[in-house]
């Protein structure tokens, strides 16, 4: 039985979770009548192992997942012990092959960039699979228990591979959880493969994603993991039905965000989201938030504290490489289609960095408030409290600003529904320019203004410049 070095070298930070976060943002846990506790169930999914009594010999078996074909020519397969009555994974070692032909020239070129071939055709020695579809049933039907005549006896198979299984499980458990508690018409299949020529890579087919079929790998540069998506495209099912109608369970109508920025630039926030149910069955929703902010609680409109997961499958060292965490919230019950409901998030942390000359930078590839990404447009009502010495500019129109006891208070509202909101602050001077019905507000530090004026002067004949030109450091979109 060939195992190579895969067992010894595997790191959870080298796992490309192909679209799990996107699937969480797009979908939800649905079956409200389930009595399973989400936290306990997630723990079981993380800890599940190969059942020593469910180890089989597998020969000449094949499964197809959309445009991807998996061939299990000869080897041993061990199935996970059931969780909530279902088998959610398996490990195969031996001789196999994966074959995928991308649907168009663009994806073929993308695949060839990483693999030197427009077609994925790779022999493998080992494959870890996590699924919520019929994989267990299909492969069990083609497997048999080993007998004394088999040349490759799977003695100790479960004990050998369970340490690897436990290390890999958390990266896929939340996606499995979604289906165990919810709808089963959008299943997922994720695989972690040790290939003969391509090394370790992953293939996933997840019907909760707009680009359901994804192939890729994680590579390391100077010790840091980087994800490479070799090819991704809609499933054949997804091509026939619009993604947003098929998957997205809610629409965020409005955000009411109250933010306090401390003397040390720390941020404390409360975000009230008004939403509309689109599926009538979702119990669990997911949101994005900067990895530098920690959610302390989420409550519904009745004030009930809800079950919350914040990046439950990632270790701190791995989180540090990410811009956003994902926040999973479990509702007490699903909301009927068209019903509006509210969630309130409380969070804190530090996403504001001093970059010099009185300028502060908000965020580092992360979101400063819990949101659903850019899938839809919403109204925003933003309230800020911050030190008096600072000037703050935000998305929309400033409708209120007061000063009291060394603190400023300002309120901003969006010009209708928009996909995302932002703000910045610093020790700024400002200028207002008007041209007809258009108003432009420009904010700059004195140092930035002087530097820009000097640069402008150098481009003028005779070194002359106009003090009314070249003043720009922070500009608020109107």
C-alpha positions as CSV (number, residue, x, y, z in Angstrom):
1,X,0.0,0.0,0.0
2,X,1.7,3.3,-1.2
3,X,1.4,6.2,1.2
4,X,4.3,8.4,0.0
5,X,5.2,11.3,2.3
6,X,1.7,12.8,2.3
7,X,0.8,11.6,5.8
8,X,3.9,13.2,7.2
9,X,3.9,16.5,5.3
10,X,0.3,17.5,5.4
11,X,-0.6,20.8,7.0
12,X,-4.0,22.2,7.5
13,X,-2.8,25.6,6.3
14,X,-2.0,23.9,2.9
15,X,-5.6,23.0,2.3
16,X,-7.4,25.0,-0.3
17,X,-11.1,24.9,0.8
18,X,-12.5,25.3,-2.6
19,X,-15.4,27.7,-2.2
20,X,-16.5,26.6,1.3
21,X,-16.6,30.2,2.5
22,X,-18.5,31.3,-0.6
23,X,-20.9,28.5,-0.2
24,X,-21.5,29.5,3.4
25,X,-22.1,33.1,2.3
26,X,-24.5,31.9,-0.4
27,X,-26.4,29.2,1.4
28,X,-27.6,28.2,4.8
29,X,-28.7,25.3,7.1
30,X,-32.3,24.7,6.3
31,X,-34.3,22.0,8.0
32,X,-35.7,23.9,11.0
33,X,-37.3,20.8,12.5
34,X,-33.8,19.2,13.2
35,X,-33.2,18.8,16.9
36,X,-29.4,18.4,16.5
37,X,-27.3,20.9,18.4
38,X,-25.1,22.7,15.8
39,X,-22.1,23.0,18.1
40,X,-22.2,19.4,19.1
41,X,-22.7,18.2,15.6
42,X,-19.8,20.3,14.3
43,X,-17.6,18.8,16.9
44,X,-18.6,15.3,15.9
45,X,-17.9,16.1,12.3
46,X,-14.4,17.4,13.2
47,X,-13.6,14.3,15.3
48,X,-15.1,11.6,13.1
49,X,-12.7,8.8,12.0
50,X,-12.5,5.8,9.7
51,X,-14.6,3.0,11.0
52,X,-12.3,-0.1,11.3
53,X,-15.2,-2.3,10.4
54,X,-15.9,-0.3,7.2
55,X,-12.7,-1.0,5.4
56,X,-13.0,-2.6,1.9
57,X,-11.2,-3.7,-1.2
58,X,-12.1,-1.6,-4.2
59,X,-11.5,-2.6,-7.8
60,X,-12.5,-1.0,-11.1
61,X,-14.9,1.5,-9.6
62,X,-15.9,4.9,-11.1
63,X,-17.9,7.9,-9.9
64,X,-18.7,11.0,-11.9
65,X,-19.2,14.4,-10.3
66,X,-20.4,16.8,-13.0
67,X,-17.5,17.0,-15.5
68,X,-15.1,15.2,-13.2
69,X,-14.5,11.5,-13.3
70,X,-12.8,9.5,-10.6
71,X,-11.5,6.0,-11.3
72,X,-10.6,3.7,-8.4
73,X,-8.6,1.0,-10.2
74,X,-7.2,-1.0,-7.4
75,X,-6.8,-0.3,-3.7
76,X,-8.3,-0.1,-0.2
77,X,-11.1,2.3,0.9
78,X,-12.2,3.1,4.4
79,X,-15.4,4.9,5.2
80,X,-16.0,7.3,8.1
81,X,-18.2,6.3,11.0
82,X,-21.7,7.7,10.6
83,X,-22.6,11.1,12.0
84,X,-26.2,11.8,12.5
85,X,-26.8,8.5,10.7
86,X,-24.8,9.4,7.6
87,X,-21.4,8.6,6.2
88,X,-19.7,11.9,5.3
89,X,-16.2,10.8,4.1
90,X,-13.8,8.2,3.0
91,X,-10.1,7.6,2.3
92,X,-8.8,5.5,-0.6
93,X,-5.2,4.4,-1.1
94,X,-4.0,2.4,-4.1
95,X,-4.1,3.1,-7.9
96,X,-6.6,5.7,-9.2
97,X,-7.1,8.4,-11.7
98,X,-9.0,11.7,-12.0
99,X,-10.1,13.1,-15.4
100,X,-11.7,16.5,-16.1
101,X,-12.2,18.3,-19.3
102,X,-13.0,22.0,-18.8
103,X,-16.0,23.3,-20.7
104,X,-14.3,26.1,-22.6
105,X,-11.0,27.5,-24.0
106,X,-10.6,30.0,-21.2
107,X,-10.7,27.4,-18.4
108,X,-8.5,25.0,-20.5
109,X,-5.8,27.8,-20.8
110,X,-6.1,28.5,-17.0
111,X,-5.6,24.8,-16.2
112,X,-2.7,24.5,-18.6
113,X,-1.0,27.4,-16.9
114,X,-0.7,25.4,-13.7
115,X,-0.5,21.8,-15.0
116,X,1.0,22.2,-18.5
117,X,-2.1,20.5,-19.9
118,X,-5.6,21.8,-20.9
119,X,-7.1,18.6,-19.5
120,X,-6.7,17.3,-16.0
121,X,-5.6,13.7,-16.3
122,X,-3.7,12.6,-13.2
123,X,-3.0,9.3,-11.6
124,X,-3.2,9.3,-7.8
125,X,-2.1,7.1,-4.9
126,X,-4.4,8.6,-2.2
127,X,-7.6,10.5,-2.1
128,X,-9.4,11.9,1.0
129,X,-13.1,12.6,0.2
130,X,-15.7,14.6,2.1
131,X,-19.2,14.6,0.8
132,X,-22.9,15.1,1.3
133,X,-24.0,13.3,-1.8
134,X,-24.3,9.6,-2.7
135,X,-20.6,8.8,-2.8
136,X,-20.7,6.4,0.1
137,X,-23.6,4.4,-1.4
138,X,-22.0,4.3,-4.9
139,X,-18.6,3.1,-3.8
140,X,-19.9,0.7,-1.1
141,X,-21.9,-1.0,-3.8
142,X,-18.7,-1.7,-5.7
143,X,-16.5,-2.7,-2.8
144,X,-16.1,-5.9,-0.9
145,X,-14.6,-7.0,2.4
146,X,-11.1,-8.3,2.1
147,X,-10.5,-12.0,2.3
148,X,-7.4,-14.1,2.9
149,X,-6.5,-14.3,-0.8
150,X,-6.1,-10.6,-1.2
151,X,-2.4,-9.7,-1.7
152,X,-2.8,-6.3,-0.1
153,X,-4.2,-6.8,3.4
154,X,-5.6,-3.5,4.9
155,X,-4.4,-4.4,8.4
156,X,-4.4,-1.3,10.6
157,X,-5.8,0.9,7.8
158,X,-8.0,3.0,10.0
159,X,-5.4,3.5,12.7
160,X,-2.8,4.5,10.1
161,X,-4.9,7.1,8.4
162,X,-7.1,8.5,11.2
163,X,-4.5,11.1,12.4
164,X,-4.6,12.5,8.8
165,X,-8.4,12.4,8.8
166,X,-8.6,14.3,12.0
167,X,-6.3,17.0,10.7
168,X,-8.2,17.4,7.5
169,X,-11.8,17.2,8.8
170,X,-12.2,20.7,10.2
171,X,-11.6,22.3,6.8
172,X,-14.7,20.6,5.4
173,X,-16.9,19.9,8.4
174,X,-18.9,23.2,8.3
175,X,-19.9,22.6,4.7
176,X,-21.0,19.1,5.6
177,X,-22.9,20.5,8.6
178,X,-24.9,22.7,6.2
179,X,-26.4,19.7,4.5
180,X,-26.9,17.5,7.5
181,X,-29.1,20.1,9.1
182,X,-30.5,21.5,5.9
183,X,-31.5,21.1,2.3
184,X,-30.1,18.1,0.4
185,X,-30.7,19.2,-3.2
186,X,-27.4,21.2,-3.3
187,X,-24.8,18.6,-2.2
188,X,-21.0,18.9,-2.1
189,X,-18.1,16.7,-2.9
190,X,-14.6,17.7,-1.9
191,X,-11.4,15.7,-2.4
192,X,-7.8,16.1,-1.4
193,X,-5.6,14.2,-3.8
194,X,-2.0,13.0,-3.8
195,X,-1.2,12.9,-7.5
196,X,1.7,11.1,-9.2
197,X,3.0,14.2,-11.1
198,X,1.0,17.2,-9.8
199,X,1.6,16.6,-6.1
200,X,-1.1,17.4,-3.6
201,X,-4.2,19.2,-5.1
202,X,-7.9,19.4,-4.6
203,X,-11.0,18.9,-6.6
204,X,-14.4,20.1,-5.5
205,X,-18.0,20.0,-6.8
206,X,-20.3,22.1,-4.7
207,X,-23.7,23.0,-5.9
208,X,-24.1,25.9,-3.5
209,X,-21.5,27.8,-5.5
210,X,-22.0,29.8,-8.7
211,X,-18.8,28.2,-10.0
212,X,-19.5,24.8,-8.5
213,X,-16.6,22.9,-10.1
214,X,-13.2,23.9,-8.8
215,X,-9.7,22.5,-9.0
216,X,-6.6,24.0,-7.3
217,X,-3.8,23.7,-4.8
218,X,-2.0,25.6,-2.0
219,X,1.6,26.5,-2.6
220,X,4.0,28.0,-0.1
221,X,6.2,31.1,-0.7
222,X,8.6,32.1,2.0
223,X,6.7,29.9,4.4
224,X,3.3,31.5,3.7
225,X,0.4,29.6,2.0
226,X,-1.1,30.9,-1.2
227,X,-4.1,29.4,-3.0
228,X,-4.0,28.7,-6.7
229,X,-7.3,28.0,-8.4
230,X,-6.4,26.1,-11.5
231,X,-9.9,26.0,-13.0
232,X,-13.4,26.9,-11.9
233,X,-16.7,27.0,-13.7
234,X,-20.5,26.5,-13.2
235,X,-21.9,23.0,-12.9
236,X,-24.1,21.7,-15.7
237,X,-27.0,22.2,-13.3
238,X,-25.9,25.7,-12.5
239,X,-25.8,26.6,-16.1
240,X,-29.6,26.0,-16.4
241,X,-30.7,28.0,-13.3
242,X,-29.6,31.4,-12.1
243,X,-27.3,31.2,-9.2
244,X,-28.9,33.8,-6.9
245,X,-32.4,32.3,-7.3
246,X,-31.0,28.8,-6.7
247,X,-28.9,29.5,-3.6
248,X,-29.1,32.9,-1.8
249,X,-31.4,32.4,1.1
250,X,-31.7,36.1,2.3
251,X,-31.5,39.7,1.1
252,X,-30.1,42.3,3.4
253,X,-32.3,45.3,3.1
254,X,-30.4,47.7,5.4
255,X,-27.4,48.0,7.7
256,X,-27.5,50.2,10.8
257,X,-23.9,50.4,12.1
258,X,-22.8,52.2,15.3
259,X,-19.0,52.4,15.6
260,X,-16.8,53.8,18.3
261,X,-13.2,54.5,17.6
262,X,-11.0,54.7,20.7
263,X,-7.9,56.9,21.4
264,X,-5.8,53.8,20.7
265,X,-7.6,53.4,17.3
266,X,-9.4,50.3,18.5
267,X,-12.9,49.8,17.1
268,X,-16.1,48.7,18.9
269,X,-19.1,48.2,16.8
270,X,-22.7,47.2,16.8
271,X,-24.4,46.3,13.4
272,X,-28.1,45.9,13.1
273,X,-29.1,44.1,9.9
274,X,-32.6,44.0,8.5
275,X,-33.1,41.1,6.2
276,X,-35.8,39.4,4.1
277,X,-36.1,35.6,3.8
278,X,-36.0,34.3,0.3
279,X,-36.0,30.5,0.9
280,X,-38.4,30.0,3.8
281,X,-36.3,27.3,5.3
282,X,-32.9,28.6,6.3
283,X,-31.8,28.4,9.9
284,X,-28.1,29.2,9.6
285,X,-26.6,32.2,7.8
286,X,-23.0,33.3,7.2
287,X,-21.3,36.7,7.1
288,X,-17.9,38.1,6.4
289,X,-15.9,40.1,8.9
290,X,-12.2,41.2,9.2
291,X,-10.0,38.6,10.9
292,X,-8.9,41.4,13.2
293,X,-12.4,41.8,14.7
294,X,-14.0,39.4,17.2
295,X,-17.7,39.0,17.5
296,X,-18.8,38.7,21.1
297,X,-22.5,38.0,20.5
298,X,-25.3,38.0,18.0
299,X,-28.9,38.5,19.0
300,X,-32.2,38.3,17.2
301,X,-35.0,40.9,17.4
302,X,-36.4,39.3,20.5
303,X,-33.0,39.8,22.2
304,X,-32.3,36.1,22.2
305,X,-28.6,35.3,22.1
306,X,-27.8,33.0,19.1
307,X,-25.3,30.2,18.4
308,X,-22.3,31.7,16.8
309,X,-19.2,30.2,15.0
310,X,-16.3,32.5,13.9
311,X,-13.9,30.6,11.7
312,X,-14.4,27.3,13.6
313,X,-12.1,25.3,11.3
314,X,-9.0,27.5,11.2
315,X,-6.1,27.8,13.6
316,X,-4.7,31.3,14.6
317,X,-1.7,31.0,12.4
318,X,-3.8,30.2,9.4
319,X,-6.3,32.9,10.1
320,X,-3.5,35.4,10.1
321,X,-3.1,34.8,6.3
322,X,-6.7,35.7,5.6
323,X,-8.4,39.0,5.1
324,X,-11.8,38.0,6.4
325,X,-13.2,35.5,8.8
326,X,-16.6,34.0,8.2
327,X,-19.3,34.2,10.9
328,X,-22.0,31.5,11.1
329,X,-25.1,32.3,13.0
330,X,-27.8,29.7,13.8
331,X,-31.4,31.1,13.9
332,X,-33.9,29.7,16.4
333,X,-36.2,28.8,13.5
334,X,-36.4,29.5,9.7
335,X,-38.4,32.5,8.5
336,X,-41.1,32.2,5.9
337,X,-40.5,33.6,2.4
338,X,-40.9,37.3,2.4
339,X,-40.7,37.8,6.1
340,X,-38.4,40.4,7.4
341,X,-36.2,39.9,10.5
342,X,-33.2,41.5,12.2
343,X,-29.9,40.4,13.7
344,X,-27.6,42.5,15.9
345,X,-23.8,41.8,16.0
346,X,-21.5,43.2,18.7
347,X,-17.8,43.1,17.9
348,X,-14.5,44.7,18.6
349,X,-10.8,44.7,17.6
350,X,-8.4,46.9,15.7
351,X,-8.6,47.3,11.9
352,X,-7.1,50.8,11.9
353,X,-3.4,51.4,11.4
354,X,-1.4,54.6,11.6
355,X,0.4,55.1,8.3
356,X,2.1,58.4,9.2
357,X,1.5,62.1,8.8
358,X,-1.8,62.0,10.6
359,X,-3.3,59.4,8.2
360,X,-5.1,56.3,9.5
361,X,-5.8,53.3,7.3
362,X,-9.0,51.3,7.9
363,X,-8.8,47.6,7.1
364,X,-6.3,45.4,5.5
365,X,-8.1,43.4,2.9
366,X,-10.9,42.9,5.4
367,X,-14.4,44.1,6.2
368,X,-15.0,46.4,9.2
369,X,-18.6,45.3,9.7
370,X,-20.4,41.9,9.3
371,X,-21.8,41.7,5.7
372,X,-22.9,39.3,3.0
373,X,-20.3,40.3,0.5
374,X,-21.2,42.1,-2.8
375,X,-24.1,39.8,-3.8
376,X,-26.8,42.5,-3.3
377,X,-27.3,46.2,-2.6
378,X,-28.5,47.6,0.8
379,X,-29.3,50.9,2.5
380,X,-26.7,52.1,5.1
381,X,-27.1,54.3,8.2
382,X,-23.7,54.8,9.7
383,X,-23.0,56.4,13.1
384,X,-19.5,57.1,14.4
385,X,-17.9,58.4,17.7
386,X,-14.2,59.2,17.5
387,X,-11.6,61.6,19.0
388,X,-12.2,65.3,18.4
389,X,-8.8,65.9,16.8
390,X,-9.7,63.6,13.9
391,X,-11.8,64.2,10.8
392,X,-13.9,61.2,9.5
393,X,-15.3,60.7,6.0
394,X,-17.7,57.9,5.1
395,X,-19.9,56.6,2.4
396,X,-23.0,58.6,1.6
397,X,-24.1,62.0,3.0
398,X,-23.1,63.4,6.4
399,X,-26.5,64.3,8.0
400,X,-25.2,65.1,11.5
401,X,-22.0,66.1,13.3
402,X,-21.6,67.2,16.9
403,X,-18.7,67.7,19.3
404,X,-18.8,67.1,23.1
405,X,-16.2,66.3,25.8
406,X,-13.4,65.8,23.4
407,X,-15.4,63.4,21.1
408,X,-17.0,63.9,17.7
409,X,-20.3,62.2,16.8
410,X,-21.3,62.0,13.1
411,X,-24.0,60.2,11.1
412,X,-23.9,59.3,7.4
413,X,-26.6,57.8,5.2
414,X,-26.2,56.2,1.8
415,X,-27.6,57.6,-1.4
416,X,-30.0,54.7,-1.9
417,X,-29.0,51.0,-1.9
418,X,-25.3,50.2,-2.5
419,X,-23.2,47.0,-2.3
420,X,-20.6,48.1,0.3
421,X,-19.8,51.0,2.7
422,X,-16.5,52.4,4.0
423,X,-14.9,55.1,6.0
424,X,-11.5,56.7,6.7
425,X,-10.2,59.2,9.2
426,X,-7.2,61.3,10.0
427,X,-5.9,64.8,10.8
428,X,-7.2,66.4,7.6
429,X,-7.7,69.7,6.1
430,X,-10.6,69.9,3.6
431,X,-11.7,71.8,0.5
432,X,-15.1,71.8,-1.1
433,X,-15.6,72.3,-4.8
434,X,-18.9,72.8,-6.5
435,X,-19.7,72.5,-10.2
436,X,-23.3,72.9,-10.9
437,X,-25.2,70.2,-9.0
438,X,-22.0,68.2,-8.2
439,X,-20.1,68.7,-5.0
440,X,-16.6,67.4,-4.4
441,X,-15.1,67.2,-0.9
442,X,-11.3,66.7,-0.8
443,X,-9.5,65.8,2.5
444,X,-5.7,66.0,2.9
445,X,-3.1,66.2,5.6
446,X,-0.9,69.3,5.5
447,X,2.1,67.2,4.7
448,X,0.4,65.4,1.8
449,X,-0.8,68.7,0.5
450,X,2.7,70.3,0.6
451,X,4.2,67.2,-1.0
452,X,1.7,67.2,-3.9
453,X,2.1,71.0,-4.4
454,X,5.9,70.5,-4.7
455,X,5.4,67.7,-7.2
456,X,3.0,69.8,-9.2
457,X,5.4,72.8,-9.1
458,X,8.2,70.7,-10.5
459,X,6.1,70.0,-13.6
460,X,5.3,73.7,-14.3
461,X,7.3,76.1,-16.5
462,X,9.5,78.2,-14.2
463,X,8.5,76.1,-11.2
464,X,5.2,78.0,-10.7
465,X,2.2,76.3,-9.1
466,X,-1.2,77.1,-8.0
467,X,-2.2,76.4,-4.4
468,X,-5.6,75.5,-5.6
469,X,-4.3,72.5,-7.6
470,X,-2.9,69.1,-6.6
471,X,-4.6,68.8,-3.2
472,X,-5.7,65.3,-2.7
473,X,-5.1,62.6,-0.1
474,X,-8.4,61.1,0.9
475,X,-11.4,61.6,-1.2
476,X,-14.9,60.6,-0.3
477,X,-17.1,59.3,-3.1
478,X,-20.3,61.4,-3.4
